[in-house]
């Protein structure tokens, strides 16, 4: 088994726009018909940070896909103390914005469309707070009780603020080629029983302190197991949960990640997995999750922008594993994300070097939709994202490079 550093790419410095992630898992179906729910997370901004990406999960917990979906954003008394990135090409200055969700982005049963947008603090907003309300209007929704969520946007304390995005998994990989190349090598077709795929998670720091070391824990849905165990990580007895401590990975605050360089505020991890050959029904394998935490939090210093340290400073000591929960994370609501693995019993790929019909060539890079249910993956941090390769599972993918031939 070979181990390689990965060829890394970085997002453009100063990237701005809408952070749109794809579909996520549904824990259970609520009704037999149409039922979409909405949930807010990531609404606490670190005391020394200027902005935060707020996440809005639009989840399909029904058994049908609606024909149309609209979203109402009510920002109310947040206007003034906070500025919002344009929502649906509209200005929320009057307190309300109406948006239509593109039909191709309406989540299917078992999936979620994760819409996110940037909230920026005004200079005098040290003690400001207010409510953000999001309401989803769904054509033929049989349960409207879960169509509205409200969260308070507040200024929190100082500290790291890690977040994670784990996309739904929909494409098979060539397992051997992926391990050799150091990045998922996707192939045409869908994931079949017995096939290989990869769970991909992006981790980023929006706090005002540096995360000195990162712990990432990944749980697979039932009927999926990890392949090619990674050295130094702990696996559960059923091989469905892995926990890795990346002690030398340093994630600086996004506010200071403003130019290309060796330092980074975030990056992407991937873990190969195999689907049980006995899966008998097409659809979503639900219950997958990814959780992140900082091993230690240290004050940000300008030297951290020059190069990522190969060794810890003399005044920094990483906590023991049992003490990781003592590290303050400003907003833990976005430290865990869920995902599903979509399996096709008929017409899927077994995960070899060809697609389901045996005629397709491997495609290097993430599949279409891996980094965007709306066709884009741009984290609105006003910063570059780049991660130092340490093990085979650490790699960063560029937004324009994730489209296969299929």
C-alpha atoms as a printed R data frame, in Angstrom:
    type eleno elety resid chain resno       x      y       z
1   ATOM     1    CA   UNK     A     1   0.000  0.000   0.000
2   ATOM     2    CA   UNK     A     2   1.593  3.246  -1.141
3   ATOM     3    CA   UNK     A     3   1.303  6.624   0.520
4   ATOM     4    CA   UNK     A     4   1.644  9.823  -1.503
5   ATOM     5    CA   UNK     A     5   1.482 13.515  -0.894
6   ATOM     6    CA   UNK     A     6  -1.325 14.939  -2.959
7   ATOM     7    CA   UNK     A     7  -1.058 17.525  -5.687
8   ATOM     8    CA   UNK     A     8  -2.984 20.442  -4.237
9   ATOM     9    CA   UNK     A     9  -4.895 23.264  -5.892
10  ATOM    10    CA   UNK     A    10  -6.251 26.348  -4.220
11  ATOM    11    CA   UNK     A    11  -9.362 28.439  -4.521
12  ATOM    12    CA   UNK     A    12  -8.753 31.929  -5.876
13  ATOM    13    CA   UNK     A    13  -7.864 34.509  -3.264
14  ATOM    14    CA   UNK     A    14 -10.654 36.928  -2.487
15  ATOM    15    CA   UNK     A    15 -13.342 34.574  -3.811
16  ATOM    16    CA   UNK     A    16 -16.845 35.941  -3.318
17  ATOM    17    CA   UNK     A    17 -20.278 34.663  -4.222
18  ATOM    18    CA   UNK     A    18 -22.818 32.180  -2.983
19  ATOM    19    CA   UNK     A    19 -21.664 29.112  -1.068
20  ATOM    20    CA   UNK     A    20 -23.902 26.360  -2.404
21  ATOM    21    CA   UNK     A    21 -23.385 22.755  -1.389
22  ATOM    22    CA   UNK     A    22 -25.271 19.772  -2.730
23  ATOM    23    CA   UNK     A    23 -27.494 17.170  -1.131
24  ATOM    24    CA   UNK     A    24 -27.334 15.753   2.350
25  ATOM    25    CA   UNK     A    25 -28.871 12.797   4.105
26  ATOM    26    CA   UNK     A    26 -32.372 12.415   5.439
27  ATOM    27    CA   UNK     A    27 -32.593 10.577   8.763
28  ATOM    28    CA   UNK     A    28 -36.137  9.349   8.118
29  ATOM    29    CA   UNK     A    29 -39.133  9.991   5.911
30  ATOM    30    CA   UNK     A    30 -41.772 12.027   7.698
31  ATOM    31    CA   UNK     A    31 -44.766 11.521   5.420
32  ATOM    32    CA   UNK     A    32 -45.777  9.369   2.455
33  ATOM    33    CA   UNK     A    33 -46.210 12.392   0.184
34  ATOM    34    CA   UNK     A    34 -44.309 15.657  -0.198
35  ATOM    35    CA   UNK     A    35 -42.461 17.076   2.824
36  ATOM    36    CA   UNK     A    36 -39.561 19.521   2.796
37  ATOM    37    CA   UNK     A    37 -37.999 20.946   5.953
38  ATOM    38    CA   UNK     A    38 -35.607 23.837   6.564
39  ATOM    39    CA   UNK     A    39 -32.902 24.262   9.217
40  ATOM    40    CA   UNK     A    40 -30.468 27.097   9.990
41  ATOM    41    CA   UNK     A    41 -26.951 26.741  11.420
42  ATOM    42    CA   UNK     A    42 -23.771 28.769  11.747
43  ATOM    43    CA   UNK     A    43 -25.312 32.045  12.940
44  ATOM    44    CA   UNK     A    44 -22.733 32.941  15.631
45  ATOM    45    CA   UNK     A    45 -19.821 35.156  14.540
46  ATOM    46    CA   UNK     A    46 -16.535 35.128  16.459
47  ATOM    47    CA   UNK     A    47 -15.827 38.300  18.420
48  ATOM    48    CA   UNK     A    48 -12.855 39.196  16.230
49  ATOM    49    CA   UNK     A    49 -14.215 37.997  12.876
50  ATOM    50    CA   UNK     A    50 -15.803 40.277  10.317
51  ATOM    51    CA   UNK     A    51 -18.115 37.804   8.591
52  ATOM    52    CA   UNK     A    52 -19.690 34.348   8.665
53  ATOM    53    CA   UNK     A    53 -21.236 31.964   6.158
54  ATOM    54    CA   UNK     A    54 -24.712 31.044   7.395
55  ATOM    55    CA   UNK     A    55 -25.980 27.647   6.267
56  ATOM    56    CA   UNK     A    56 -29.575 26.828   5.297
57  ATOM    57    CA   UNK     A    57 -30.355 23.128   4.874
58  ATOM    58    CA   UNK     A    58 -33.390 22.423   2.706
59  ATOM    59    CA   UNK     A    59 -34.127 18.742   3.317
60  ATOM    60    CA   UNK     A    60 -36.537 16.381   1.583
61  ATOM    61    CA   UNK     A    61 -38.013 14.163   4.295
62  ATOM    62    CA   UNK     A    62 -40.935 13.025   2.152
63  ATOM    63    CA   UNK     A    63 -41.214 10.385  -0.537
64  ATOM    64    CA   UNK     A    64 -41.782 12.596  -3.573
65  ATOM    65    CA   UNK     A    65 -39.960 15.493  -5.211
66  ATOM    66    CA   UNK     A    66 -42.035 18.704  -5.429
67  ATOM    67    CA   UNK     A    67 -42.429 20.559  -8.692
68  ATOM    68    CA   UNK     A    68 -41.590 23.995  -7.279
69  ATOM    69    CA   UNK     A    69 -39.957 25.496  -4.182
70  ATOM    70    CA   UNK     A    70 -39.669 29.134  -3.074
71  ATOM    71    CA   UNK     A    71 -37.799 30.521  -0.071
72  ATOM    72    CA   UNK     A    72 -38.552 33.657   1.948
73  ATOM    73    CA   UNK     A    73 -35.660 35.254   3.868
74  ATOM    74    CA   UNK     A    74 -36.698 37.636   6.644
75  ATOM    75    CA   UNK     A    75 -33.742 39.557   8.078
76  ATOM    76    CA   UNK     A    76 -35.774 42.126  10.007
77  ATOM    77    CA   UNK     A    77 -33.824 44.121  12.584
78  ATOM    78    CA   UNK     A    78 -30.506 42.618  11.465
79  ATOM    79    CA   UNK     A    79 -30.335 45.230   8.711
80  ATOM    80    CA   UNK     A    80 -27.868 47.917   9.733
81  ATOM    81    CA   UNK     A    81 -25.804 45.952  12.239
82  ATOM    82    CA   UNK     A    82 -25.162 43.260   9.629
83  ATOM    83    CA   UNK     A    83 -24.828 43.335   5.880
84  ATOM    84    CA   UNK     A    84 -25.928 40.433   3.708
85  ATOM    85    CA   UNK     A    85 -24.515 39.223   0.429
86  ATOM    86    CA   UNK     A    86 -27.066 39.692  -2.334
87  ATOM    87    CA   UNK     A    87 -29.696 36.973  -2.096
88  ATOM    88    CA   UNK     A    88 -31.157 35.899  -5.420
89  ATOM    89    CA   UNK     A    89 -29.824 39.105  -6.993
90  ATOM    90    CA   UNK     A    90 -31.985 41.134  -4.637
91  ATOM    91    CA   UNK     A    91 -31.223 43.627  -1.876
92  ATOM    92    CA   UNK     A    92 -32.591 42.598   1.542
93  ATOM    93    CA   UNK     A    93 -32.528 46.201   2.813
94  ATOM    94    CA   UNK     A    94 -36.319 46.176   3.231
95  ATOM    95    CA   UNK     A    95 -36.073 43.101   5.463
96  ATOM    96    CA   UNK     A    96 -37.553 40.434   3.157
97  ATOM    97    CA   UNK     A    97 -36.330 38.604   0.064
98  ATOM    98    CA   UNK     A    98 -38.194 36.025  -2.024
99  ATOM    99    CA   UNK     A    99 -36.248 33.379  -3.956
100 ATOM   100    CA   UNK     A   100 -37.221 30.630  -6.382
101 ATOM   101    CA   UNK     A   101 -35.171 27.437  -6.156
102 ATOM   102    CA   UNK     A   102 -34.078 26.122  -9.531
103 ATOM   103    CA   UNK     A   103 -35.974 22.937 -10.341
104 ATOM   104    CA   UNK     A   104 -32.781 20.968 -10.839
105 ATOM   105    CA   UNK     A   105 -31.754 21.858  -7.291
106 ATOM   106    CA   UNK     A   106 -34.928 20.755  -5.511
107 ATOM   107    CA   UNK     A   107 -33.805 17.878  -3.276
108 ATOM   108    CA   UNK     A   108 -35.084 14.404  -4.006
109 ATOM   109    CA   UNK     A   109 -36.224 12.056  -1.206
110 ATOM   110    CA   UNK     A   110 -33.305 11.473   1.127
111 ATOM   111    CA   UNK     A   111 -31.398 14.570   0.021
112 ATOM   112    CA   UNK     A   112 -30.817 18.168   1.054
113 ATOM   113    CA   UNK     A   113 -29.876 21.296  -0.851
114 ATOM   114    CA   UNK     A   114 -27.594 23.373   1.366
115 ATOM   115    CA   UNK     A   115 -27.885 27.080   0.570
116 ATOM   116    CA   UNK     A   116 -25.462 29.422   2.309
117 ATOM   117    CA   UNK     A   117 -24.725 33.115   2.184
118 ATOM   118    CA   UNK     A   118 -22.418 35.646   3.748
119 ATOM   119    CA   UNK     A   119 -23.284 37.830   6.732
120 ATOM   120    CA   UNK     A   120 -20.869 40.719   7.369
121 ATOM   121    CA   UNK     A   121 -20.686 42.765  10.567
122 ATOM   122    CA   UNK     A   122 -20.922 46.526  10.647
123 ATOM   123    CA   UNK     A   123 -18.058 48.284  12.418
124 ATOM   124    CA   UNK     A   124 -20.198 49.122  15.451
125 ATOM   125    CA   UNK     A   125 -21.909 45.742  15.851
126 ATOM   126    CA   UNK     A   126 -19.953 44.416  18.848
127 ATOM   127    CA   UNK     A   127 -23.129 43.785  20.859
128 ATOM   128    CA   UNK     A   128 -25.604 43.517  17.998
129 ATOM   129    CA   UNK     A   129 -27.996 40.608  17.564
130 ATOM   130    CA   UNK     A   130 -31.234 39.825  15.809
131 ATOM   131    CA   UNK     A   131 -33.346 37.068  14.354
132 ATOM   132    CA   UNK     A   132 -33.064 35.530  10.910
133 ATOM   133    CA   UNK     A   133 -36.121 33.609   9.680
134 ATOM   134    CA   UNK     A   134 -36.245 31.348   6.651
135 ATOM   135    CA   UNK     A   135 -39.540 29.968   5.297
136 ATOM   136    CA   UNK     A   136 -39.845 27.463   2.479
137 ATOM   137    CA   UNK     A   137 -42.935 27.434   0.254
138 ATOM   138    CA   UNK     A   138 -43.387 24.004  -1.313
139 ATOM   139    CA   UNK     A   139 -45.828 23.019  -4.014
140 ATOM   140    CA   UNK     A   140 -48.090 20.342  -2.491
141 ATOM   141    CA   UNK     A   141 -46.276 20.058   0.838
142 ATOM   142    CA   UNK     A   142 -48.233 17.697   3.110
143 ATOM   143    CA   UNK     A   143 -46.560 18.928   6.296
144 ATOM   144    CA   UNK     A   144 -45.925 22.658   6.705
145 ATOM   145    CA   UNK     A   145 -44.975 22.441  10.398
146 ATOM   146    CA   UNK     A   146 -41.282 22.113   9.486
147 ATOM   147    CA   UNK     A   147 -41.202 24.769   6.758
148 ATOM   148    CA   UNK     A   148 -39.891 27.638   8.902
149 ATOM   149    CA   UNK     A   149 -36.804 28.016  11.078
150 ATOM   150    CA   UNK     A   150 -35.556 31.001  13.044
151 ATOM   151    CA   UNK     A   151 -32.093 31.534  14.524
152 ATOM   152    CA   UNK     A   152 -30.449 34.431  16.336
153 ATOM   153    CA   UNK     A   153 -27.483 36.026  14.611
154 ATOM   154    CA   UNK     A   154 -25.094 37.069  17.395
155 ATOM   155    CA   UNK     A   155 -21.509 38.066  18.135
156 ATOM   156    CA   UNK     A   156 -19.869 35.298  20.159
157 ATOM   157    CA   UNK     A   157 -16.609 34.951  22.039
158 ATOM   158    CA   UNK     A   158 -13.045 34.638  20.747
159 ATOM   159    CA   UNK     A   159 -11.903 31.267  19.477
160 ATOM   160    CA   UNK     A   160 -11.728 28.907  16.529
161 ATOM   161    CA   UNK     A   161 -14.916 28.369  14.521
162 ATOM   162    CA   UNK     A   162 -14.649 25.219  12.462
163 ATOM   163    CA   UNK     A   163 -17.320 24.229   9.984
164 ATOM   164    CA   UNK     A   164 -17.702 21.222   7.706
165 ATOM   165    CA   UNK     A   165 -19.546 20.439   4.479
166 ATOM   166    CA   UNK     A   166 -20.042 16.757   3.595
167 ATOM   167    CA   UNK     A   167 -21.685 16.245   0.222
168 ATOM   168    CA   UNK     A   168 -24.053 13.465  -0.705
169 ATOM   169    CA   UNK     A   169 -22.129 10.701  -2.450
170 ATOM   170    CA   UNK     A   170 -23.410  9.805  -5.922
171 ATOM   171    CA   UNK     A   171 -20.516  8.694  -8.142
172 ATOM   172    CA   UNK     A   172 -18.323  5.581  -8.176
173 ATOM   173    CA   UNK     A   173 -14.550  5.711  -8.164
174 ATOM   174    CA   UNK     A   174 -11.808  3.582  -9.602
175 ATOM   175    CA   UNK     A   175 -10.429  2.429  -6.246
176 ATOM   176    CA   UNK     A   176  -6.938  1.473  -7.398
177 ATOM   177    CA   UNK     A   177  -6.456  4.579  -9.542
178 ATOM   178    CA   UNK     A   178  -7.697  6.816  -6.730
179 ATOM   179    CA   UNK     A   179  -5.187  5.478  -4.224
180 ATOM   180    CA   UNK     A   180  -2.401  5.769  -6.777
181 ATOM   181    CA   UNK     A   181  -3.252  9.346  -7.799
182 ATOM   182    CA   UNK     A   182  -3.976 10.670  -4.339
183 ATOM   183    CA   UNK     A   183  -7.430 11.980  -5.253
184 ATOM   184    CA   UNK     A   184 -10.763 10.352  -6.103
185 ATOM   185    CA   UNK     A   185 -10.756  9.147  -9.729
186 ATOM   186    CA   UNK     A   186 -14.442  9.157 -10.640
187 ATOM   187    CA   UNK     A   187 -15.875  6.972 -13.379
188 ATOM   188    CA   UNK     A   188 -19.095  7.078 -15.367
189 ATOM   189    CA   UNK     A   189 -22.255  5.501 -14.034
190 ATOM   190    CA   UNK     A   190 -23.820  5.346 -10.600
191 ATOM   191    CA   UNK     A   191 -22.752  3.519  -7.458
192 ATOM   192    CA   UNK     A   192 -23.747 -0.142  -7.573
193 ATOM   193    CA   UNK     A   193 -23.934 -2.733  -4.794
194 ATOM   194    CA   UNK     A   194 -20.377 -3.922  -4.226
195 ATOM   195    CA   UNK     A   195 -19.004 -0.740  -5.822
196 ATOM   196    CA   UNK     A   196 -16.388  1.712  -4.573
197 ATOM   197    CA   UNK     A   197 -16.845  5.411  -3.850
198 ATOM   198    CA   UNK     A   198 -15.410  8.184  -1.676
199 ATOM   199    CA   UNK     A   199 -16.751 10.391   1.101
200 ATOM   200    CA   UNK     A   200 -15.491 13.969   0.685
201 ATOM   201    CA   UNK     A   201 -15.621 16.640   3.407
202 ATOM   202    CA   UNK     A   202 -14.443 20.251   3.349
203 ATOM   203    CA   UNK     A   203 -13.319 21.808   6.645
204 ATOM   204    CA   UNK     A   204 -12.811 25.541   7.204
205 ATOM   205    CA   UNK     A   205 -12.074 27.953  10.065
206 ATOM   206    CA   UNK     A   206 -14.170 31.133  10.330
207 ATOM   207    CA   UNK     A   207 -13.069 32.028  13.866
208 ATOM   208    CA   UNK     A   208 -10.574 34.642  15.046
209 ATOM   209    CA   UNK     A   209  -8.024 32.151  16.432
210 ATOM   210    CA   UNK     A   210  -5.921 29.560  14.621
211 ATOM   211    CA   UNK     A   211  -6.850 25.880  14.832
212 ATOM   212    CA   UNK     A   212  -3.594 24.087  15.605
213 ATOM   213    CA   UNK     A   213  -4.470 20.548  14.641
214 ATOM   214    CA   UNK     A   214  -7.767 19.139  13.393
215 ATOM   215    CA   UNK     A   215  -9.758 16.060  14.386
216 ATOM   216    CA   UNK     A   216 -12.166 14.674  11.804
217 ATOM   217    CA   UNK     A   217 -14.582 11.826  12.483
218 ATOM   218    CA   UNK     A   218 -16.526 10.185   9.636
219 ATOM   219    CA   UNK     A   219 -19.401  7.721  10.023
220 ATOM   220    CA   UNK     A   220 -20.680  5.781   7.019
221 ATOM   221    CA   UNK     A   221 -24.316  4.793   6.501
222 ATOM   222    CA   UNK     A   222 -25.228  1.191   7.164
223 ATOM   223    CA   UNK     A   223 -24.302 -1.153   4.311
224 ATOM   224    CA   UNK     A   224 -21.079  0.746   3.635
225 ATOM   225    CA   UNK     A   225 -17.576  0.198   5.043
226 ATOM   226    CA   UNK     A   226 -14.199  1.907   4.755
227 ATOM   227    CA   UNK     A   227 -11.458  0.498   2.534
228 ATOM   228    CA   UNK     A   228  -7.668  0.976   2.662
229 ATOM   229    CA   UNK     A   229  -7.334  2.010   6.340
230 ATOM   230    CA   UNK     A   230  -5.292  5.137   6.901
231 ATOM   231    CA   UNK     A   231  -2.291  4.925   9.173
232 ATOM   232    CA   UNK     A   232  -2.727  6.683  12.500
233 ATOM   233    CA   UNK     A   233  -6.552  6.739  12.420
234 ATOM   234    CA   UNK     A   234  -8.880  4.786  14.690
235 ATOM   235    CA   UNK     A   235 -11.629  2.625  13.150
236 ATOM   236    CA   UNK     A   236 -14.697  1.210  14.845
237 ATOM   237    CA   UNK     A   237 -15.191 -2.542  15.135
238 ATOM   238    CA   UNK     A   238 -17.773 -2.518  12.319
239 ATOM   239    CA   UNK     A   239 -15.448 -0.415  10.111
240 ATOM   240    CA   UNK     A   240 -18.093  2.294   9.669
241 ATOM   241    CA   UNK     A   241 -16.562  5.076  11.782
242 ATOM   242    CA   UNK     A   242 -13.055  6.521  11.514
243 ATOM   243    CA   UNK     A   243 -11.435  9.243  13.643
244 ATOM   244    CA   UNK     A   244  -8.220 10.934  12.493
245 ATOM   245    CA   UNK     A   245  -6.123 13.526  14.328
246 ATOM   246    CA   UNK     A   246  -4.132 15.729  11.924
247 ATOM   247    CA   UNK     A   247  -1.896 17.353  14.520
248 ATOM   248    CA   UNK     A   248   0.332 19.271  12.094
249 ATOM   249    CA   UNK     A   249  -2.480 20.800  10.031
250 ATOM   250    CA   UNK     A   250  -2.933 24.465  10.897
251 ATOM   251    CA   UNK     A   251  -6.058 26.364   9.836
252 ATOM   252    CA   UNK     A   252  -5.693 30.121  10.157
253 ATOM   253    CA   UNK     A   253  -8.736 32.419  10.510
254 ATOM   254    CA   UNK     A   254 -10.507 33.050   7.199
255 ATOM   255    CA   UNK     A   255 -10.243 36.813   7.726
256 ATOM   256    CA   UNK     A   256  -6.456 36.482   7.393
257 ATOM   257    CA   UNK     A   257  -6.467 34.041   4.485
258 ATOM   258    CA   UNK     A   258  -6.543 36.772   1.874
259 ATOM   259    CA   UNK     A   259  -3.808 35.805  -0.558
260 ATOM   260    CA   UNK     A   260  -2.235 32.752  -2.111
261 ATOM   261    CA   UNK     A   261   0.389 31.258   0.145
262 ATOM   262    CA   UNK     A   262   1.323 28.271   2.221
263 ATOM   263    CA   UNK     A   263  -1.136 29.095   4.981
264 ATOM   264    CA   UNK     A   264  -4.781 28.108   4.679
265 ATOM   265    CA   UNK     A   265  -8.126 28.474   6.393
266 ATOM   266    CA   UNK     A   266  -9.557 25.225   5.044
267 ATOM   267    CA   UNK     A   267  -9.243 22.173   2.858
268 ATOM   268    CA   UNK     A   268 -10.759 18.905   1.714
269 ATOM   269    CA   UNK     A   269 -10.449 15.368   3.095
270 ATOM   270    CA   UNK     A   270 -11.513 12.157   1.354
271 ATOM   271    CA   UNK     A   271 -12.054  8.595   2.540
272 ATOM   272    CA   UNK     A   272 -12.603  5.596   0.207
273 ATOM   273    CA   UNK     A   273 -15.528  3.279   0.957
274 ATOM   274    CA   UNK     A   274 -17.214  0.191  -0.439
275 ATOM   275    CA   UNK     A   275 -20.931 -0.573  -0.692
276 ATOM   276    CA   UNK     A   276 -22.310 -3.871   0.595
277 ATOM   277    CA   UNK     A   277 -22.914 -6.232  -2.330
278 ATOM   278    CA   UNK     A   278 -26.209 -7.238  -0.725
279 ATOM   279    CA   UNK     A   279 -27.917 -3.848  -1.134
280 ATOM   280    CA   UNK     A   280 -31.186 -4.768  -2.850
281 ATOM   281    CA   UNK     A   281 -32.957 -1.438  -3.373
282 ATOM   282    CA   UNK     A   282 -31.939  1.709  -5.227
283 ATOM   283    CA   UNK     A   283 -31.976  4.978  -3.313
284 ATOM   284    CA   UNK     A   284 -30.260  6.754  -0.448
285 ATOM   285    CA   UNK     A   285 -28.280  5.003   2.255
286 ATOM   286    CA   UNK     A   286 -28.795  7.524   5.053
287 ATOM   287    CA   UNK     A   287 -27.136  8.124   8.400
288 ATOM   288    CA   UNK     A   288 -23.673  9.245   7.275
289 ATOM   289    CA   UNK     A   289 -22.062 12.116   9.179
290 ATOM   290    CA   UNK     A   290 -18.818 14.067   9.500
291 ATOM   291    CA   UNK     A   291 -17.755 15.928  12.667
292 ATOM   292    CA   UNK     A   292 -14.741 18.219  13.085
293 ATOM   293    CA   UNK     A   293 -12.961 19.755  16.080
294 ATOM   294    CA   UNK     A   294  -9.771 21.696  16.721
295 ATOM   295    CA   UNK     A   295  -7.046 19.944  18.714
296 ATOM   296    CA   UNK     A   296  -5.863 23.297  20.041
297 ATOM   297    CA   UNK     A   297  -6.632 26.996  19.591
298 ATOM   298    CA   UNK     A   298  -3.821 29.573  19.475
299 ATOM   299    CA   UNK     A   299  -3.818 33.323  18.780
300 ATOM   300    CA   UNK     A   300  -3.329 34.234  15.153
301 ATOM   301    CA   UNK     A   301   0.013 35.782  14.248
302 ATOM   302    CA   UNK     A   302   1.177 37.269  10.927
303 ATOM   303    CA   UNK     A   303   3.955 34.666  10.672
304 ATOM   304    CA   UNK     A   304   1.286 32.012  10.293
305 ATOM   305    CA   UNK     A   305   0.545 33.471   6.861
306 ATOM   306    CA   UNK     A   306   4.071 32.854   5.644
307 ATOM   307    CA   UNK     A   307   4.238 29.095   5.922
308 ATOM   308    CA   UNK     A   308   2.452 26.361   7.744
309 ATOM   309    CA   UNK     A   309   4.648 25.196  10.628
310 ATOM   310    CA   UNK     A   310   6.328 21.820  10.413
311 ATOM   311    CA   UNK     A   311   6.638 21.734  14.194
312 ATOM   312    CA   UNK     A   312   4.670 23.324  16.995
313 ATOM   313    CA   UNK     A   313   5.946 26.565  18.560
314 ATOM   314    CA   UNK     A   314   7.558 26.204  21.988
315 ATOM   315    CA   UNK     A   315   4.593 27.913  23.628
316 ATOM   316    CA   UNK     A   316   2.029 25.584  22.079
317 ATOM   317    CA   UNK     A   317   1.147 22.143  23.342
318 ATOM   318    CA   UNK     A   318  -1.545 20.036  21.746
319 ATOM   319    CA   UNK     A   319  -4.144 18.681  24.106
320 ATOM   320    CA   UNK     A   320  -4.427 15.020  24.867
321 ATOM   321    CA   UNK     A   321  -7.212 13.252  23.015
322 ATOM   322    CA   UNK     A   322  -9.407 13.319  26.090
323 ATOM   323    CA   UNK     A   323  -9.038 17.111  26.339
324 ATOM   324    CA   UNK     A   324 -10.121 18.079  22.817
325 ATOM   325    CA   UNK     A   325 -13.582 18.964  24.113
326 ATOM   326    CA   UNK     A   326 -11.967 21.726  26.204
327 ATOM   327    CA   UNK     A   327 -11.109 23.730  23.084
328 ATOM   328    CA   UNK     A   328 -13.656 26.514  22.656
329 ATOM   329    CA   UNK     A   329 -15.443 26.502  19.303
330 ATOM   330    CA   UNK     A   330 -17.380 29.721  18.839
331 ATOM   331    CA   UNK     A   331 -20.257 28.039  16.990
332 ATOM   332    CA   UNK     A   332 -20.654 24.276  17.289
333 ATOM   333    CA   UNK     A   333 -23.886 24.241  15.267
334 ATOM   334    CA   UNK     A   334 -21.910 23.806  12.029
335 ATOM   335    CA   UNK     A   335 -19.297 21.321  13.304
336 ATOM   336    CA   UNK     A   336 -21.283 18.296  12.077
337 ATOM   337    CA   UNK     A   337 -22.803 17.646   8.679
338 ATOM   338    CA   UNK     A   338 -24.745 14.667   7.411
339 ATOM   339    CA   UNK     A   339 -24.776 12.999   4.029
340 ATOM   340    CA   UNK     A   340 -26.263 10.053   2.127
341 ATOM   341    CA   UNK     A   341 -24.793  7.587  -0.333
342 ATOM   342    CA   UNK     A   342 -27.044  7.044  -3.349
343 ATOM   343    CA   UNK     A   343 -26.957  3.499  -4.750
344 ATOM   344    CA   UNK     A   344 -28.390  2.232  -8.028
345 ATOM   345    CA   UNK     A   345 -29.167 -1.483  -8.119
346 ATOM   346    CA   UNK     A   346 -29.625 -1.455 -11.893
347 ATOM   347    CA   UNK     A   347 -27.146  0.223 -14.192
348 ATOM   348    CA   UNK     A   348 -24.591  1.185 -11.543
349 ATOM   349    CA   UNK     A   349 -20.836  0.791 -11.761
350 ATOM   350    CA   UNK     A   350 -18.987 -1.732  -9.685
351 ATOM   351    CA   UNK     A   351 -16.127  0.689  -9.075
352 ATOM   352    CA   UNK     A   352 -13.576 -0.753 -11.508
353 ATOM   353    CA   UNK     A   353 -11.728  1.147 -14.211
354 ATOM   354    CA   UNK     A   354 -14.756  1.406 -16.479
355 ATOM   355    CA   UNK     A   355 -18.336  2.553 -16.187
356 ATOM   356    CA   UNK     A   356 -21.429  0.384 -16.079
357 ATOM   357    CA   UNK     A   357 -21.214 -0.483 -19.782
358 ATOM   358    CA   UNK     A   358 -17.483 -1.128 -19.666
359 ATOM   359    CA   UNK     A   359 -16.704  1.605 -22.192
360 ATOM   360    CA   UNK     A   360 -15.945  4.697 -20.128
361 ATOM   361    CA   UNK     A   361 -12.538  6.033 -19.213
362 ATOM   362    CA   UNK     A   362 -11.663  7.195 -15.688
363 ATOM   363    CA   UNK     A   363 -12.316 10.835 -14.899
364 ATOM   364    CA   UNK     A   364  -9.989 12.580 -12.462
365 ATOM   365    CA   UNK     A   365 -11.642 15.060 -10.121
366 ATOM   366    CA   UNK     A   366 -14.929 15.256  -8.289
367 ATOM   367    CA   UNK     A   367 -18.197 14.409 -10.000
368 ATOM   368    CA   UNK     A   368 -20.604 17.061 -11.257
369 ATOM   369    CA   UNK     A   369 -22.632 18.186  -8.284
370 ATOM   370    CA   UNK     A   370 -20.088 16.986  -5.731
371 ATOM   371    CA   UNK     A   371 -19.331 20.564  -4.836
372 ATOM   372    CA   UNK     A   372 -22.638 22.141  -5.674
373 ATOM   373    CA   UNK     A   373 -26.284 21.283  -5.929
374 ATOM   374    CA   UNK     A   374 -26.612 24.524  -7.892
375 ATOM   375    CA   UNK     A   375 -23.468 23.940  -9.903
376 ATOM   376    CA   UNK     A   376 -20.991 25.949  -7.801
377 ATOM   377    CA   UNK     A   377 -18.745 25.560  -4.809
378 ATOM   378    CA   UNK     A   378 -17.540 28.968  -3.665
379 ATOM   379    CA   UNK     A   379 -16.984 29.532   0.024
380 ATOM   380    CA   UNK     A   380 -17.662 33.176   0.702
381 ATOM   381    CA   UNK     A   381 -14.875 33.910   3.136
382 ATOM   382    CA   UNK     A   382 -13.116 36.564   1.078
383 ATOM   383    CA   UNK     A   383 -10.183 34.170   1.267
384 ATOM   384    CA   UNK     A   384  -8.242 31.439  -0.442
385 ATOM   385    CA   UNK     A   385  -8.675 27.875   0.737
386 ATOM   386    CA   UNK     A   386  -5.655 25.619   0.586
387 ATOM   387    CA   UNK     A   387  -4.524 22.643   2.640
388 ATOM   388    CA   UNK     A   388  -1.150 21.025   3.161
389 ATOM   389    CA   UNK     A   389  -1.078 17.385   2.095
390 ATOM   390    CA   UNK     A   390  -0.180 15.092   4.922
391 ATOM   391    CA   UNK     A   391  -1.739 11.739   4.221
392 ATOM   392    CA   UNK     A   392  -3.424 10.151   1.266
393 ATOM   393    CA   UNK     A   393  -6.843 11.402   2.434
394 ATOM   394    CA   UNK     A   394  -5.996 15.112   2.356
395 ATOM   395    CA   UNK     A   395  -6.466 16.930  -0.939
396 ATOM   396    CA   UNK     A   396  -8.029 20.141  -2.144
397 ATOM   397    CA   UNK     A   397 -10.114 20.289  -5.291
398 ATOM   398    CA   UNK     A   398 -10.607 23.360  -7.436
399 ATOM   399    CA   UNK     A   399 -14.233 24.332  -8.220
400 ATOM   400    CA   UNK     A   400 -13.779 24.283 -11.974
401 ATOM   401    CA   UNK     A   401 -12.232 20.819 -12.029
402 ATOM   402    CA   UNK     A   402 -14.989 18.647 -10.595
403 ATOM   403    CA   UNK     A   403 -16.937 17.752 -13.716
404 ATOM   404    CA   UNK     A   404 -16.729 14.327 -15.321
405 ATOM   405    CA   UNK     A   405 -17.537 13.430 -18.898
406 ATOM   406    CA   UNK     A   406 -20.858 11.951 -17.830
